[in-house]
Amino acid sequence: MSRPGFLLSVWPWRSVAYLLTGAVSGVVVLVVTVAAVAVCGVLTLVVVGLPLFAVVALGGIPVAWVERWRLRLVDDGPAPGPHQEPAVPGLWPWLTTRLREQATWRELGYALLFAALLWPVDALAITVALFLPLSVVATPLLMATVGEGQEAKVLKQWTVTTWPTAFGVAVLGLLLMGLCCYVLGVAAGARAALTRLLIASREGELGARVVELASSRVRLVDAFEAERRRIERDLHDGAQQRLVALTMVLGLARLDAPPGPLAGQLAKAHEEAGRVLAELRELIHGIHPKVLADYGLPAAVTDAADRSPVPVDVDLELPGRLPRPVESAAYFVVCEALANVARHSGADRARVSGGHREGRLFLQVCDDGRGGADASAGSGLTGLADRVSVLDGRLALSSPPGGPTLLHVEFPCELTAAADRSA
């Protein structure tokens, strides 16, 4: 409406169409509502009252569908229905799903509001902002056709007896109609905004998108975890076994080779194969250590602490097993934090503690190093935060200059028994 060409665009006509169809459909809804109330009053509650009540309760669904369709006249934004699909096909699952949804009762309330109040407002806006200016514009036509003694009444209030006055009134009506086009636009916009708020809220659509994004994120986490375990299994059962066999063959060849340059080359190749095998085992251990899968997070954290070049005290006790994605993420965070301690902190000692309470896993990694950890300095803290946020967790870091550094991590999760996981 703020654009200069609003009066010459299709939007005033679309506003008129929206309000006019609202008035007409509102009359239809009012008649149907009165008829339904009358039928409910005649029929007994015991015989057919409850099925009839269900039909009346669902009466708001078609009204809301028509109203969402009519929104296209004045609102280019999508207006999807808020209803969920039943879990199984059939009339009874559909009926029970609809009666349990809050959206069904919102639509019923909107239908009653539409029948009692909204359509008279639409009709009043059309009458005042369209028909009255049109009657003023039509003053010369009234004088020419129905005027008695070359006179006509404007809005049943003022009498026009001369043609110059009649055409002057018509020009005034055109100016008034231009002003009323803005009134119609405001009325239609406010009416559409109320409809969208009640039965086609963008917040509801946004909430559905958030739920879908959360679900897709969980699916991606599960797929990533499954792929990582597959890679670990393939490396363990495939490449590692071949390297072990290669190392044995090189060792046997080294024993059988006579002293000389060939024996020296075989010795170098045997040692290099051993180093490659050790690195591969370390890589497999970092992807998904067997101790984590078999014994859980406390044992895996203890094993990571034993392999850390900085002495680490571990105080982590859990009365059960964690979900696999949480276990993997928590283990990754602890390992990365201990690697940062060894590379950047200059600490003499570190400590890993935590537990589970109130539906959350708590982990803390503390060291007595120099502090001053900064996420922008390439310490991997951004990656840790991203890994934690994928599972709706929280990460907090306290690292003042001079130390100590404290990394606090929380994951929302529930403990499960080991038997449940193995099953």
N, C-alpha and C positions, 0 to 999 in steps of 0.2 A: 504493500500500500504506500510505501514511501517513495516509490519510483514515480517519475513524472508522467509516464504513460499508463498509469493505472486505469484511468477512466476510459481509455481507448482499448484496453486489453479485454481478455475474456473473463477476468476474475470477477468483475461485478456481476456478470451474468451467471457465473458459477456459484457465486454467493446467493443469488436469487434462487437458483435451482436447488441449492442445498436447503435453504430455509423453506421453500415452497414444498419440496418433497418431505421435509420433516413435518410440516403441518398436516399434509395429507396422510402420511403413514402414522402419525400420532393419533389421528381420528380413528384409523383402523385398529390400532392397538387398544385404544380406549374402548371401542365397541366390543372387541374380543375379550378384553379383561372383564368388562361388565357382564358379558354373557357367561364367562367362566365362573365368576363369583355367584351368579344366579343359579347355575347348574349345581355348584357345590352346596348351595343352600337348600336345594330341592332334594338331592339324593342323600341317602343316609350314609353316615360315616362307616358303619360296620360292613355294609354290602360292597360298595364301590368307592368309598371315600378315600381310602389310602391310595389305590391306583390312580384315582382322579387327582389327588393331591400331588402325586409324582409328576403327572402330565402337566399340571399347572406350574409346578416348580421348574420344569424344563422349558416352560413357555418363554423364558427370557433368552434362550439360546438363539432361536431364529430372529428375534428382534435385534439382538446384539450383532448377529451376522449381517443383517441389512444395514445397521448403523455403521459397522466397519466398512461395508461396501460404499455407503454414501460419503464416508470421509474422503474418498478419492476426489470428490468434487472440489474440495477446498484445501486438501492436505496431500502433498505428494509423498509424504513419508509412509512407509509400510505399516500396516495395522494387522499383524497376524493374530489369529485366535489364541487364547491362553490355555486351551484345553489340552490335556494329555491323552495319548492314545491308550486304550485299554490293553492290559497285558495279554489277554486272549480274545479272539474274535467272538462275536455273539451279542445278542440284544441285552441279555441280563448283565454280562460284564460291562457293557457300555453304559447301561442305566445306573448300575451301582457306582461306576467310576464318576459319572457326571454328578450324581447326588452327593458324592463325598468331596467334590472340588469346591474350593472357595469361589472360583471364578463363576460357577453356575449360579450361586446365590447373589453375587455381585451383579450379574446380568439380569437376574430376576428383579432385584432392587432398581436397576436402571430402567427396566421395562415399566415398572409401576411409576417411577418418577417421570418417565417419558409420557405415559398416558395421562398423568394428573397435572403436570406443570410445564414440561418442556415444549410440547407442541403448541400450547396457547402462546408461549413466548415467541416461537417461530412465526405463528400467525400474526401476532401483534407487530412484530418487526416488519413483516411483509406489508401489512396494511398501512402502517405509519410511514415507512421509508420508501415504499414503492407505489402503492395505489393512490395515496393522497397526492404526491407530486404529479402522478400521471393525470389525475383529475384536474389539477391546476393547468397543466399543459394543454389539456383537451378543452379549455374554455371556449376558444373560437368554434370548435366543432360542435359544442353544446349549443352555442348561439345559433348556428346554422341549421341544426336539426331539431332540437327539442325546445329551443328558446321561445317563450311566449312574448310577442310584442317586441322582438329583437332584444331580449334580455336573458341573462343566465345567472345562476347563483354559483359562486365559487365556494366549495366546501360547505354548502348550505348556510353560509354566513354572510357573504358579501355579494351584492347584486351588481352585475356588469351590464351596462346598457349601450355602450358604444363599441365599435369595432377596434379603434385604436387602444382602448382600455383592455379589450379582450386579448389582443396580440401582446400588449405589454404584460398582462398577467401570464400569458403563455411563456414569454421569455423569462419572467421571474420563476415560473415553474421549472424551466430547463435548468436554471442556476440551482434551484432547490433540489432538483433530481441529481445534479452532480454532487452536491453535498451529501445527499442521502445515499449515494453509492458507497461513500466511505462509511456511513452508518451501517449499511448492509454488510460491508466487509468486516467491520468490527464485530457485529452481531454474529455473523457466520463463523468468524475465527474463534470467538469466545465459546460459541456453542460446540464447535469441533474440538476445542481444547478440553472442554468438560467431558465430552464423549470419550476422547482418548484417555483422559485421566481415569475414568470409571471402568471402561471395558477394553481399552487398547493401549495401556500405558507403555511408554517406551522403557520405563524402569523395569517393568515385567519382562519385556523382551531382552533387556540388558542382563537381568538376572538369569534368564534362561541361557543366554550366551555364556555367562560366567560359569554356570553349572556345566555346560558342555565343554568349555575350555578346561575346567578342573578335571572332568572325566577323561578328556583326551590327554591331559598331562599325566594322569595316573596310568593310562594305557601306554604312553610313551616310556614312562619310567619302567613299567613291567617289561616292555619289549626290549629296552636297553639292557635291563638286568639279564633277561633270557639270552640275548645276543652275547653279552660279556661272558656268561657261564659257558656258552657254546664255544667261544674262542678259547677259553681256559681249558675246556675239555679236549678240544682238538690239539692244542699245543702240548698238553700233558700226554695224551695218548698217541699223538702222531709225531710231531717234530722232536719232542724230547726223547722218545724211544729210539728214533733213528740216530740222533746224536749220541745216545748211549752206545748203540751198536757200532757207530763209526769210531767212537773213542776206544772201544774194546778191540776193534780190528787194527787200529793204529798202534795200540799197545802191544798186540801180538806181533805185528810186523816189526815193531821196534826191537822186540826181544829176538826175533829171528834174523834181523839184518846184521851183517858183519860190520865190525867197526870201520868207520870211514865217513865220507860226506853224506852218504845216503842215510846212515843211522842218525846223524845230526839233524837232517831235514825231517826225518820221521819223528824225532824227539820234539822238534819245534811244532810240527803239525799236531802231535798228541797233546802237547801242552795248550796249544791254541784251541783245540776242540774241547778240552776240559774247561777253559775259560768261557767259551761260548755256551757250554752246557750249564755252567754256574749262572751266567747272565740270564739264560732262558728260564732256569728255575726261579731266579729272582723276579723275572717278569711275570711268570705264572703266579707266583706268590702274591705279587702286587695286584694282579687282576682280580683274583678271588681266592684267597688262601683256603686250603682245605681245612685248616683248624677253625676258620670262621664258619664254614658250612657244617662241620661235625660238632663243634663244642660251643659255638656262640661267640658273642662279642667280648665278654671278659677274657676268655682264653686267647682270642685273636689280638686284643689290645696288649695283653701280657707278652705275647710273642713279639709283637712290634716293638714293645719297650725293650725287650732283651736284645733286639738287633739294632737299637739306636746307639750311635756313638756317644751320646750324652746319657749319663745315668738317669733312669726314670723310675719313679715310685708310682705304683698302680694301686688305686683304691676304687674298684668298680665291681659291685655285686648286683646281680639281677636275679630275682627269684624265678624267672622263666625266660623263654626265648622271645625275641622281637620279630616283627615282620621282616622278611628278607630284604626288601628295599631299604628299610630303616637301618638294618644291621650293616648293609653294604655302605650306605652313605655315612653312617657314624664311624665305621672303620676307616673309610677314606679320609674323613675329616681328621681323625686322630693321627693317621699316618702322615698326612700332609702337614699338620701342625708340628709333629715331632721332626719332620724334615726341615721345616722352617726354623725350629729351635736350633738344630744342628748347623744350619747354613748361615743364619743371620744374627742369632741372639748373642752368641758368645757366652751362653749360660754354662754353669757348672753342674746344674741339676734341674730336672723337670719333674712334674707330677701330673698324673692323669687320674681324675676322680669323677664320680657320677653315680647315678642311680635312677630309679623309676618311681615316680609318685604322682598321684592325681592325673593319671592318664598321659603323662609326658616323660620322655627320656631326657635326662640332664647330663651333660658332659662338660668337664672343665679341664683345660690344659694350661698349666701354669709353669713358668720358668723364672729363674733368678738372673736373667741376662740384662743387657743394656737397655732394653725397651725401645720405644720410638718406632714401633711397627707401623707401616703405612701401606694401605692397599694399593696406592699408585706407584709403589716402588718395586713392583714385580715380585712380591712375596707370595703370590697365589691366593691372597685373601679374597679377591673378587670371585675367583673360581669356587672357593669354599662357600661363600655366601650364596652363589647361584646353585650349588649342589644342595645346600640346606633348604633354600626357598622352594625347590621343586617339590619337596615333601611337606610344604606348609610349615617348615621349621623356622627358627630364629637364631641368628648368630650375633653375638656382641663381643667387642674387643676392647680391652683396657690395656694400653701400653704407653705409659708416660715415659719421657726421657729419663734414663737411669734405671728403669724397671720398677717392679717386675711386670711381666706381660701375662695377662689372663685372657684366655679365649673361652667364652661360654656359649654352648650350643644347646638348643632344645628341639626335640622332635615330638609332635603329637602321635601317640601310638598306644596300643594295648599289648600287654604281655600275653604270650601263648605258651602252652605246654610243649615240650619237645616231642611228645607223642603225637600231638596234633600236626606239627610240622612234618614229621616223618610220614604221617598218613597221607 
